[in-house]
Amino acid sequence: MMTSADTNSVHQKPRHVAIKVLSNILLKKGSLSTQLARHQSSVAIEHAPLLKELCFGVCHQYPKLNSIGLHLLAHPFEEKDTDLYALLLLGFYQLKYMNTPDHAAINESVEACRYLDKEWATKLINAVLRRYQREESEIIDQLIKMPSVEFNHPKWLVKRFKKHWSEQFEKTIISGNSRPPMCIRVNEQQVSRETYIEKLQEEGIDCFEGPYSPTSLYLKKAVGVNQLPNFLDGEVSVQDEAAQLSAHILSPKNGDKILDACAAPGGKTGHLLEMSPFIELTAVELEPWRLEKIESNLERLSYQADLICADASDLSAWWDNNQFDKILLDVPCSATGVIRRNPDIKINRKPADIEELLVIQKAILNNVWKTLKPNGYMLYATCSLLPEENEQQIADFLETQKDAHEIPLNSLNETLKIEWGIEVSHGRQLFPNENGHDGFYYCLLKKKA
Ligand SMILES: C[S@@+](CC[C@H](N)C(=O)[O-])C[C@H]1O[C@@H](n2cnc3c(N)ncnc32)[C@H](O)[C@@H]1O
């Protein structure tokens, strides 16, 4: 329910909008990015960064804050009061991680109960937040043995990371809890990396070169895209360094007929065209609203591709029987390598999702393989850290597809130095680096003649 202060203005308070966004995430009504995009215009433009900080912050700290919330509440809130739980988590977040004075954080939380027309909850919210304020370190001491508190990741994921990646466990957890750096890709059709560094310096933006992708630059401090020189003209795009490796591995050459099979939002579609503008590129994407994102990305870069909205595994829906020279298969996955960019994964990703994703990945892999020419190449990619989605998925595939074999990741691009990640039974696994690239997986396959 809206207060008079809200109805007087078209804009609402960032805290009120954050409650809405977080409640919807908790109720599985959408992801952090889609919910933020939908509700961002509800706050004044100058409050957009605060709204983002509140929502990202709570998702980032959710495993820990949720354990504290459940510990301090005698009974969890009912589903219809998820907004109150979101409000409580926001209160914890402000008390612990923001500069808001404690009394303001508590008073505003209590006021927000009234905004939600839940006066009955004011005493409860006040009491729980005040107890947290007084006893935070004792509470943490009591809960620290819980993986959700010690590592600030869901228990099931902590277990899997420990099992599969004991050596990389600490680094993975630290990166998963960090804020990601802003990495951009320079469009070398328009400007060299060296020249773009100069352009950034002229604008007072400090950056450094990514060590692995020859087109990558990390900004020492994130900026809005409109502050990036000639962003609207397509000189640069925002893209993680590990993601940039896809196009460098596949190394498109003019004339190649290429398929980008799970393409939205089109980061890699654009990069393939930047590397070789005269390829014949088909991009397939299941979700119509996400296909529009590819369209607008390509429009900014002034490139074209054949865009098809379809399930890539249903060949009868989209394929004209003309085989491709190269295929990029960046399949839907658990996104466990990019938790820091999508921290709502800490809230809603569950082990059952992985089982579903494995089935989808397998169907896409097996069917799309038929669209590859003999002697053609397919790059299988995920932003997952779970071997079942990566090396095991490929092992199963190679078991059944006798015309497929794995080749080194620099087979198509000898200048590419493979110094990233670690070699696994099939392909390479990259782990997220605190101030560097995201977690990714790559395996390059060739079809026998
Ligand atoms: C990891 S994202 C791709 C990211 C993209 N390659 C990029 O670099 O911007 C996976 C995409 O696959 C899409 N997708 C999921 N299932 C699909 C299917 N059966 N066929 C085609 N696309 C699918 C998702 O909607 C999502 O946009």
PDBQT file of the ligand as one rigid body, heavy atoms in Angstrom, charges set to zero:
ROOT
HETATM    1  C1  LIG A 501      24.440 -18.748 -21.239  1.00  0.00    +0.000 C 
HETATM    2  S1  LIG A 501      23.195 -17.902 -22.047  1.00  0.00    +0.000 S 
HETATM    3  C2  LIG A 501      23.970 -17.457 -23.546  1.00  0.00    +0.000 C 
HETATM    4  C3  LIG A 501      24.821 -16.213 -23.442  1.00  0.00    +0.000 C 
HETATM    5  C4  LIG A 501      25.218 -15.704 -24.813  1.00  0.00    +0.000 C 
HETATM    6  N1  LIG A 501      25.916 -16.698 -25.571  1.00  0.00    +0.000 N 
HETATM    7  C5  LIG A 501      26.071 -14.446 -24.738  1.00  0.00    +0.000 C 
HETATM    8  O1  LIG A 501      27.290 -14.527 -24.809  1.00  0.00    +0.000 OA
HETATM    9  O2  LIG A 501      25.501 -13.364 -24.610  1.00  0.00    +0.000 OA
HETATM   10  C6  LIG A 501      22.151 -19.200 -22.568  1.00  0.00    +0.000 C 
HETATM   11  C7  LIG A 501      20.996 -18.747 -23.435  1.00  0.00    +0.000 C 
HETATM   12  O3  LIG A 501      20.354 -19.912 -23.947  1.00  0.00    +0.000 OA
HETATM   13  C8  LIG A 501      18.974 -19.678 -24.024  1.00  0.00    +0.000 C 
HETATM   14  N2  LIG A 501      18.323 -21.003 -24.125  1.00  0.00    +0.000 N 
HETATM   15  C9  LIG A 501      17.907 -21.818 -23.144  1.00  0.00    +0.000 A 
HETATM   16  N3  LIG A 501      17.407 -22.945 -23.639  1.00  0.00    +0.000 NA
HETATM   17  C10 LIG A 501      17.517 -22.853 -24.977  1.00  0.00    +0.000 A 
HETATM   18  C11 LIG A 501      17.155 -23.695 -26.064  1.00  0.00    +0.000 A 
HETATM   19  N4  LIG A 501      16.583 -24.892 -25.853  1.00  0.00    +0.000 N 
HETATM   20  N5  LIG A 501      17.398 -23.275 -27.317  1.00  0.00    +0.000 NA
HETATM   21  C12 LIG A 501      17.960 -22.063 -27.549  1.00  0.00    +0.000 A 
HETATM   22  N6  LIG A 501      18.318 -21.217 -26.568  1.00  0.00    +0.000 NA
HETATM   23  C13 LIG A 501      18.111 -21.610 -25.298  1.00  0.00    +0.000 A 
HETATM   24  C14 LIG A 501      18.680 -18.900 -22.762  1.00  0.00    +0.000 C 
HETATM   25  O4  LIG A 501      17.453 -18.202 -22.870  1.00  0.00    +0.000 OA
HETATM   26  C15 LIG A 501      19.900 -17.991 -22.688  1.00  0.00    +0.000 C 
HETATM   27  O5  LIG A 501      19.638 -16.788 -23.344  1.00  0.00    +0.000 OA
ENDROOT
TORSDOF 0
